[in-house]
Amino acid sequence: MVATKTGELRALFLSLDRDADGRISAAELRGCMRATLGEDVPAEEAEALVASVDADGDGLLCESEFLELAQQAAWTGADEENDELRIRALREAFGMYEMEGQGCITPASLGRMLGRLGAERGAGECRAMICRFDLDGDGVLSFDEFKIMMS
C-alpha cells in the first residue's frame, strides 16, 4: 500500500508540475490544494509549506521534497476540516444503509441496500456481517460502530 501511495503521489507531482521543469512552485501547490481540498490557501501559507521542506533553498519543491511534504501531512494526521469531511461522508453513507429512520443499520436495511447495489445477501448473511462490528451486541450497527468498520 505504501508503494501504491508513493506512486499516486508521484503521479500527482507530475500533474502539478505544469511547466514540466521537475519542480513545483508555491503557486502550483496552491492550485493543487484548491483542487483537492476545495479551498483557496493563502500564498503565504503555500510559501511556508514549500519552505518547510525546501532542502536546497530554491523556493521550489523537487519530487523528493514534495513526497516529504506529503508524508509530513500524513504524519500530522488529518486536520479538523478533513475530519469533518470524512465524518460527513461517513454519515451520508450510513444514511444510505440505515433507511429505516432508526439511527442504526439493521440486517433488513443492510440487505435492502446490498440488493440495490446488486450484491444480494440473505438475512443470515446480513446478520453475520453486522455481528463482526456490533460491539455492544444489540444486533444492529450504530454510527460509531459503522465508523470503526469503515476505518
C-alpha positions as CSV (number, residue, x, y, z in Angstrom):
1,M,0.0,0.0,0.0
2,V,2.9,2.4,0.7
3,A,4.3,1.8,-2.8
4,T,0.9,2.5,-4.3
5,K,0.5,5.7,-2.3
6,T,4.0,6.8,-3.3
7,G,3.1,6.0,-6.9
8,E,0.0,8.1,-6.6
9,L,1.9,11.0,-5.1
10,R,4.5,10.8,-7.9
11,A,1.7,10.9,-10.5
12,L,0.2,13.9,-8.6
13,F,3.6,15.6,-8.6
14,L,3.9,15.2,-12.4
15,S,0.4,16.5,-12.9
16,L,1.1,19.6,-10.7
17,D,4.4,20.4,-12.4
18,R,2.6,22.3,-15.1
19,D,5.7,23.7,-16.8
20,A,7.4,20.3,-16.6
21,D,10.6,21.7,-15.0
22,G,10.7,19.0,-12.3
23,R,9.8,21.4,-9.6
24,I,6.6,22.7,-8.1
25,S,6.2,26.4,-7.1
26,A,4.1,27.6,-4.2
27,A,1.6,28.8,-6.8
28,E,1.4,25.3,-8.3
29,L,1.0,23.9,-4.8
30,R,-1.8,26.3,-4.1
31,G,-3.6,25.1,-7.3
32,C,-3.3,21.5,-6.0
33,M,-4.7,22.4,-2.7
34,R,-7.5,24.3,-4.3
35,A,-8.4,21.3,-6.5
36,T,-8.0,18.6,-3.8
37,L,-9.2,20.4,-0.6
38,G,-11.6,22.8,-2.3
39,E,-10.3,25.9,-0.6
40,D,-8.1,28.7,-1.5
41,V,-4.9,28.6,0.5
42,P,-3.2,32.0,1.0
43,A,0.0,32.5,-0.9
44,E,2.0,33.0,2.3
45,E,0.8,29.7,3.7
46,A,1.8,27.8,0.5
47,E,5.2,29.5,0.6
48,A,5.6,28.5,4.2
49,L,4.8,24.9,3.3
50,V,7.3,24.9,0.5
51,A,9.9,26.4,2.8
52,S,9.3,23.8,5.4
53,V,10.8,21.0,3.2
54,D,12.8,23.0,0.7
55,A,16.2,21.4,1.3
56,D,18.1,23.2,-1.4
57,G,16.6,26.6,-0.6
58,D,15.5,27.4,-4.2
59,G,11.9,28.1,-3.2
60,L,10.6,25.2,-5.2
61,L,9.7,21.6,-4.4
62,C,11.5,18.8,-6.3
63,E,9.8,15.4,-6.3
64,S,11.6,14.2,-3.2
65,E,10.7,17.4,-1.3
66,F,7.1,17.1,-2.4
67,L,7.0,13.5,-1.2
68,E,8.4,14.6,2.1
69,L,5.7,17.3,2.5
70,A,3.0,14.8,1.7
71,Q,4.5,12.4,4.2
72,Q,4.6,15.1,6.9
73,A,0.9,15.9,6.2
74,A,0.1,12.2,6.6
75,W,2.0,12.0,9.9
76,T,0.3,15.1,11.4
77,G,-2.9,13.3,10.6
78,A,-6.0,14.8,9.1
79,D,-6.7,18.3,10.3
80,E,-10.1,19.2,11.8
81,E,-11.5,20.1,8.4
82,N,-10.6,16.8,6.8
83,D,-12.0,15.0,9.9
84,E,-15.3,16.9,9.4
85,L,-15.4,16.0,5.7
86,R,-14.7,12.4,6.5
87,I,-17.4,12.3,9.1
88,R,-19.9,14.0,6.8
89,A,-19.1,11.4,4.1
90,L,-19.5,8.5,6.6
91,R,-22.8,9.9,7.8
92,E,-24.1,10.1,4.2
93,A,-23.0,6.5,3.6
94,F,-24.5,5.4,6.9
95,G,-27.8,7.1,6.0
96,M,-27.9,5.1,2.7
97,Y,-27.7,1.8,4.6
98,E,-29.8,2.9,7.6
99,M,-33.0,3.6,5.6
100,E,-35.5,2.8,8.4
101,G,-35.1,6.0,10.4
102,Q,-34.0,4.1,13.5
103,G,-30.5,5.6,13.6
104,C,-28.9,2.2,13.1
105,I,-28.2,-0.3,10.3
106,T,-30.4,-3.4,10.7
107,P,-29.9,-6.7,8.9
108,A,-33.0,-5.9,6.9
109,S,-31.8,-2.4,5.9
110,L,-28.4,-3.8,5.0
111,G,-29.9,-6.5,2.9
112,R,-32.1,-3.9,1.0
113,M,-29.1,-1.7,0.3
114,L,-26.9,-4.6,-0.8
115,G,-29.7,-5.7,-3.1
116,R,-29.9,-2.2,-4.7
117,L,-26.2,-2.4,-5.2
118,G,-26.5,-5.8,-7.0
119,A,-24.9,-7.8,-4.1
120,E,-27.9,-9.8,-2.8
121,R,-27.4,-11.3,0.6
122,G,-29.7,-13.3,2.8
123,A,-30.9,-12.2,6.2
124,G,-28.4,-14.7,7.9
125,E,-25.5,-13.3,5.9
126,C,-26.5,-9.7,6.8
127,R,-26.7,-10.6,10.5
128,A,-23.3,-12.2,10.3
129,M,-21.8,-9.1,8.6
130,I,-23.3,-6.8,11.3
131,C,-22.2,-9.2,14.1
132,R,-18.5,-8.6,13.1
133,F,-18.7,-5.0,14.1
134,D,-21.6,-5.0,16.6
135,L,-19.5,-4.0,19.6
136,D,-22.4,-3.7,22.0
137,G,-24.2,-6.9,20.9
138,D,-27.5,-5.3,20.1
139,G,-27.8,-6.8,16.6
140,V,-27.5,-3.5,14.7
141,L,-24.8,-1.1,13.8
142,S,-24.7,2.3,15.4
143,F,-22.9,5.2,13.6
144,D,-19.9,4.8,15.9
145,E,-19.7,1.0,15.0
146,F,-20.1,1.9,11.4
147,K,-17.2,4.4,11.6
148,I,-15.0,1.7,13.1
149,M,-16.0,-0.7,10.4
150,M,-15.1,1.8,7.7
151,S,-11.7,2.8,9.2
